[in-house]
Amino acid sequence: MSNDRRSDEADDSERRGAADPLPGPPQPWAATSMPSRRSGPPFHMTDMIAAEPHVARRILDRLAESGGSGGSGGSATRLAASVRDTATRAKPIVVTGCGTSEHGALGIVEILRDAMRTAGLPGPGPMNAQAFEAALEPQEGGLLIAVSHEGATGATNRAMAAARDAGATVALVTVSDRSPGARSADIVLATGELDASWCHTVGYLSPLIAATTVADALNDRASDPAAIEALLADGLTSADEATAVASALAGTARLLVTASGADRPAGRELTLKIEEAAWIPTAYRDLETLLHGHLPATDGSTGLVLILTDRAARTARVARARQALAAADAIGIRAAAIVSAEVSADLPIAATPAGRIVVAEAPTIPASVAALLGSAIPLQLLTERIARVRGTDPDPIRRDDPRYLAAADAAEG
């Protein structure tokens, strides 16, 4: 994103409906400028969250129409073929990105790992590398899948160029095949619709949907767009629960987020979202990691959010989560949760005094996809509601403050 172009204050009284397609980048391509300022909710982020079930449906349809799921020659089909060929040759498959896009990349790892197991492909499956590190130590051969919402993130583009120079095939999941990053890619999965907020929500969901189409192509199947749209739409019904949890957590001095399995990308994304949008210092810990040395730094001013929706190995994850919540209770930590309906039934209500958001079970959708998509809107709603309680504007991620704009310029300069 561009930090040196600022938009004027705007009321934005004319807004598109939630079902209306979002625009892509302008022609010729250009990075986004700072989102226009709204005096209060609904923020641009609010509108993006409401649009996501429709955005997901359109991305699925768009990629399927281009041969994405079971067709011939589409970008998702070609990427699936490259995944299959790379795994068969025992070469590395690396997925990379920065910020929200890195969390989308982590989600892609979970989705493709499951799909590769189902397809009977050899090897450990894809792994994640942060883009800066991937550029410094590029893989030799294999496949690099990069994620960049606008396609202009410097570290990600350098990682792509380095991998390509080292003999890797390079794929990019991004909004447009006209972006700077697309010039370094052999395969581009263009999601087509641009996030209007810099506190990215559509930018997190889009690569997860794109990965779902690749997983489908690996296994010669087609996801049910209506089922995915319904799962995401169900997340929108948790607004009241998100408001209640936000009210309980907004006054904490710091927050911890913990998760396990396929929920870990969502845990990292919630951590970033809260820091971007609501400015509360927040740290992510894997579920087991949380209980090994980190609790001495917590007290009654600390909040905790558990994310647990993955149905794989659920019994063991729930048992450990109960122990973690009991430890939090002993200290006086204010604990909340984003959990599936089945997990919620196994957790005592008293274990989450700050409340919980319950995610629908989606047994017809692959486990990793169901977990990642099911938690996406609830974690985003929770973030947006915390921002409301604290009176912060999530859209510019504090770059409407000259100090933080200068910090962003220094980081990019």
N, C-alpha and C positions, 0 to 999 in steps of 0.2 A: 504494500500500500504506500501511497505517497504521503509524506508528512508535511510537505512544504506548501501544499495548497489547502486553504481553509475555506469552507463554505460560509455564507452569510447565515445569521440567525433566521430560522424559518419556522412558521407555525405548522406547515404541512397539513393544512386542514383538508386538502383533497388527497385521499389515500385510496390505493387500489384495494379491492376485496381480497379476502384470504385465498380464494380459488383462482385469482387472476395470475397468469404467468409473471414471474419476475424478469426484468430485463437482463440481458447479458452485457458485457463490456461494450463501450461505444466503438464505432467504426470510423477511423482506424482505432486500434486498441489503445487504451490509456488506463493507467491505474486510477483507482477511486480516490476522490478527495474526501475530506472529513465529513461525516454525515451531518445533515442539517440539524440544528438544535431544536428539541421539543421541550416545552416548559415543564412537562410531566408526562406520566403514562397516558396513553400507550406510546411507548418508545418505538423507534425503528425495530429494535430487538423484539418487542412485543408482537409487532406485525409479522416479523420473520418466523417466530415460533408458531403463530396461528397458520401460517402458509405451509408449514412443512409437510403435513400429510399430502397435500396437493402437489408440492414440489417433488416428493418422493415418487408419487404415482407417475408424474410426467417424465422423470428421469428413467424410471423402469420402462415406460412405454417408448421413450426416445431411443434408448439403447437396444431394446428389442426390435424396433422397427429397422434399425441399422444392422440387424444381424447379431445383436448383443446376446441373446439367449437362445441357443439352438439354431440360429441362422448361420449364414455363410458370409464371411468377409467383414463383419462388423468389428469395431474396435475391441469390445469385450471378448468376442470369440477369438480374435487374434491374440489378445493378451492371455486368454486361457490356454491357447495352443503353445504360447511361449512358456507359460508356467509348466505345462506338461513336459515339454521338450527339455527345459532346464532341469527339472527334477529327475527325469530319466537319465540325463547325462551327469547327475550328481554334482551339479554346479550350484553356486549360491543364489538364493532368491532373497533380496534385501528390499525392505520398504522404508521410505524415509520422508521426512518433512520437518517443519518447524511450527511451534506453537500449537494452535488448534489443528493444523494440518498434520502435525506429528501425532496427535491423538487419533486423528482419522487414519493415519498410517498404522498405528498400533491396532486399531479396529480391523483394518484390512488383514493384518497378520493373523488375527484370531479367526476371521471368516475364511480366509484361504487355507489356513492350516486344517480346519474342520473339513473343508471341501476336498482337499487333497487326500486326507485320510479316507473319506467316503469313496473317492475315486480310486483308491488303492495305489496311489503314487508313492514311490520310495522316498526315503530321506526324512529329515526332521521338519521339513516345511519352511516357510519364510521366517526371516528374523528382521528385527527393527534395528536401524542405525539412525542416530540423530544426524541431521544433514551436514552440520559443520564437521563432525567427525568422519562422516562418509566421504566428504570432499578431501580431507587430509589423508585418509587411508582408504582409497577406493578399492572396491572388490576387483578381482581379476576374473573377467568373464562373467557368465551367468546373466541374471536379470535384475535390474534395479527398477522398482516401481516408486515413483516420486509422487507426492501429494502437495499441491499448492493451489489454494483457492483461486487466486487471480493469475498465478503463473509468473509472478515477478519477485519471488523471495530469493534474495541473492545467494544465501547459503545452499538452498535447495538446487538452484540452477547450477551452482558450482559443483555440487555433488553429482548432478546428472552429467555434466561435461567430463568430470574426472572418471566416472564409471564408463562412459562411452569411450574415452581415450584408452581405458584399460581393457577394452574388448567386450564390455557388457552390452546387452540389449537394454534399451531404456524406454520405459513407459511413464506416462504422466497422467494423473487424474486432476483435472482442472476445469475451470468454467468454459474456456474457449481455446480452440486450436490456433487462434491468432495471437496468443500470449507469447512473451519472450521465452518462457520455458519450453513451449511447444517446439521451438526451433531445434532443441537438442534431443527431442524424443522420437523414437521410432514408431511408437504407438501412443495415441492420445485418446483418452476417454473424456470427452467433453460433456460436462454435466449441464451446461447451458444457461443456468440462472444464477445471478449474482446476489450475494448477501448485501443488504442495504445498511447493515450495522457493522461497525468494526469489532463489536463483541460477537464474534461469529457463532451463529447457530446453524443456518443453512450450510455454512462452510464446514461444519463438523458432520452433519448428516449426509451431505452429498457423496463424499467418498465411500461411506458405508453402503449406500445404495448402489454405487457403481461396483463395489466389490461383490455385492450380492449377485449382480448379473454375471460377473466373471465366475463366481462359484457355481452358478447355474450352468454356464457353458462347460465347465469342467466335468459336470455330471449329467450333461444332456437332459436338463430339466428346465422348467420355467417357473419362477416364483409366481405366486398369486398376487398380483398388484393390489387387488381389493383387500386381501388379508393384511398386507403390509400397511396400506393406507388406514385400515381399521385399527391396527395396533398403535400407530402414531396418533390417530384421532382420539383413541382412548386416553393417551397421555394428556391431551388437552383438558380432559374432565377432572384432572387432579389439581386444578388451579386453587380451589379452596384449601386443600391439604397443604399445598405449597405455601400459601399465604400464612397458614397457621405455623408451619415449621419456620418460615422466615421470621415471623414475629418472635419466636423463641430463640433464634440464633443470632439475630442481627446485632444484639448488644454484646456479643462475646468479644473478648480481646483477641482471640485467635481461633482458628478452626483446624481440625484434622479431618481428612477424608480417608476412608479405608475401603478396600474391596478385594476381591479374589477372583481368579479365573478370567472369564471373558468380560467381567465387569471392571477390570483394571483400567482399560482405556477411558471408560466413563468416569472413574474416580479421578484420574489425572485431568480430564476435561473439566469436571466440576471445580477442581482446585484452581485451575487457570481462570475459569469464568468468574468465580467469586472475587479473585484478586483484581481482574480487569474491571468488573462491573460495580462491585460494592466495596472494594479497597480494604477488605479484612485480610490480614496476613493468614495464609492458609497453606497447609502442607499435606502432601499425599503420602500414605504409608500402605504397603501391602498388608493384608489382614494379619498374617503371622509376624511380619516385621514390626507392626505397631506394638506388639507385646514383648519386644526384646530391647528394652533400654530407653524407649521414648517417653514412657508415662511419667517419669520424674519431672519432666518439664511442663506438665499439665497441672491444672487445678480447677476450681469451680468457675473460673472465668473462661475456660476452654469449651468449645463446642465440638461435637463429633458427628459426622454423617457416614453411616454405613451404606454401601451400595451392594446389594446381593440379589441378582435376578437370574444368574446363570443356572440352568437346571442340570448341568454336568456336575457329577460328584457333589450333589446338593446336600446330602445328609452330613457329610464331613464338614462342608463349608458352614452350614447352619450351626453345627455343634461348636465349632471354633468361634463363630460370631457371637453366640450366646456367652461364651467365656469372656470375649473381648468387651461386650456390653456390661457384663457383671463387674469387670475390672474398672470400667469407666464410671459405673455407679458408685463403686467404693471410694473413688476420688471426688465425686461430685461433678463430673463432666456432664454437660447437657448433651445427651445423645439423641440423634434422629436417624431415620433410615429411609432409603428408597429400595423397596423390596418387592418381589413378585408376590402374588396372592398366596401361593403355597408356602413360601418362606414366612410371610406375615403370620400365617396361622400357627407356625411353629415358634414364633418369638413372643414372649409375654409382652403385653401392652406396656407394663411398667418398665421394660427394658429400654424403651425409647421415650423418655419423658418429654422430649422436645417435639414429638410427633413423628409420623411416618407418611410416606407417599407409596401407595400400593400400585404396582404395575400389573397389567393383565398378563395371564399366561397365554402363550401362543404356541401350542403344541404342534401345529402344522408347519411352523417355520423352523429352520435349523437352529440349534440351541444358541450358537454364538450370535447369529443374526437377530434372534428374538431378544436376547439380552441387551445387545447394543442399541437396537432400535427402540425397544421398550423403555429403556432408561433415558433416552436422549431428550425427549421433551420434558419429562419430570425434572431432570437436573437443570435444564434451561429455565423452566418456570421458577424453580426454587431460587436460582440466581437472580432472575428479574425481580422476584418479589422481595428478596433481601435488599436489592438496590432501591426499591420503592420505600421500604421501611427506613433505610438510612438516608434517603433523599439524594442519592447519586444518580447521574445520568450514565447508563451503561454504554451508550452508542459510541462516544469518542474515545473510550478507554482512557479517560483522563487527559487526553491530548488537547482538550480545550483549555487546559491550564498551561501557561507558557513554560513553566518548569518542566512539565512532563513532555511537552512538545520538543523542548530543547534536549531533553534526555533521549527521546526517540531519534532526533536528528544526529545527536552525538553517537548513538549506537549504530546508526546506518552510515555515518560519514567517515 
